[in-house]
Amino acid sequence: MSRLLLVVLTVCALSNSACTTFRPTEASPEETQQLILSKGLIEPGDRVRLVTADQTVHEFRVTDIDYQQGFVIGKDDRVPIAEIVAAETREVSVGKTALLTGGVGTGVAVLIAIAIAPAIILGGG
């Protein structure tokens, strides 16, 4: 029974971490740059997908934003804000999470019922 619980908890943890989606910023390149510089669009810790003028896609977790020099900085990447033409931020998808959590919850209940049914039937109660 403890192995079943471990498997269920692992599946729940993995599936809940997958309920995220990138949300594009609906703005022109200039507006996107202004939103970043106004400290409203991107913050350290955010997962982002940034597209620069040369169509290079940079996907990383933001570790810092250097407003003085004009860079969005990740562990292994550094993107000039002036070259960003599109930005997407990763957010939790509430609908997907609720749907998946409900589905996983139902699955867990069924597995538990299957696991304990023989004991109830054979034990008489």
ZAMAR-550965 format. One record per residue (C-alpha): x, y, z. Coordinates in steps of 0.5 Angstrom, whole numbers, padded with zeros to 4 digits, always signed. Example, Ala and Ser with C-alpha at 12.3 -4.5 7.8 and 13.67 -1.06 7.14 Angstrom:
<pts>
+0025-0009+0016 +0027-0002+0014 
</pts>
This chain:
<pts>
+0000+0000+0000 +0006+0005+0002 +0009+0004-0005 +0002+0005-0009 +0002+0012-0004 +0009+0014-0007 +0007+0012-0014 +0001+0017-0013 +0004+0022-0010 +0010+0022-0015 +0005+0022-0021 +0001+0028-0017 +0008+0032-0016 +0010+0031-0024 +0003+0032-0027 +0002+0039-0023 +0009+0042-0025 +0007+0041-0032 +0001+0045-0031 +0004+0052-0034 +0004+0055-0040 +0007+0061-0043 +0003+0067-0044 +0005+0072-0050 +0005+0080-0048 +0000+0083-0053 +0004+0089-0055 +0009+0092-0060 +0016+0091-0059 +0017+0098-0056 +0011+0097-0051 +0014+0090-0049 +0021+0094-0048 +0017+0099-0044 +0014+0094-0040 +0020+0091-0038 +0023+0097-0036 +0018+0100-0032 +0019+0094-0028 +0012+0091-0029 +0013+0085-0034 +0018+0081-0032 +0021+0080-0025 +0027+0076-0022 +0025+0068-0022 +0020+0069-0028 +0021+0064-0033 +0021+0067-0040 +0021+0066-0047 +0024+0072-0050 +0025+0074-0058 +0030+0079-0060 +0030+0083-0067 +0035+0077-0070 +0029+0072-0069 +0033+0069-0063 +0029+0065-0058 +0032+0066-0051 +0028+0061-0046 +0031+0062-0039 +0029+0063-0031 +0031+0071-0030 +0036+0071-0024 +0036+0079-0025 +0034+0085-0029 +0040+0090-0030 +0036+0097-0031 +0042+0101-0031 +0045+0097-0037 +0039+0095-0040 +0039+0087-0040 +0035+0081-0038 +0039+0076-0034 +0039+0069-0033 +0044+0064-0031 +0047+0063-0038 +0044+0068-0042 +0044+0076-0042 +0039+0079-0047 +0039+0087-0048 +0032+0090-0047 +0033+0094-0053 +0033+0088-0058 +0027+0084-0055 +0021+0084-0060 +0017+0079-0056 +0016+0077-0049 +0012+0071-0046 +0012+0069-0039 +0010+0062-0036 +0004+0062-0031 +0000+0057-0028 -0006+0055-0032 -0011+0055-0027 -0016+0051-0031 -0011+0045-0033 -0009+0045-0026 -0016+0044-0024 -0018+0039-0029 -0011+0035-0028 -0012+0035-0020 -0019+0033-0021 -0017+0027-0025 -0012+0025-0021 -0016+0026-0015 -0021+0021-0018 -0016+0016-0020 -0013+0016-0013 -0020+0015-0010 -0021+0009-0015 -0014+0006-0014 -0015+0006-0006 -0022+0003-0007 -0019-0003-0011 -0013-0003-0006 -0018-0004+0000 -0024-0008-0003 -0021-0015-0002 -0019-0013+0005 -0026-0011+0006 -0030-0017+0002 -0025-0022+0005 -0025-0019+0012 -0033-0018+0012 -0033-0011+0014 
</pts>
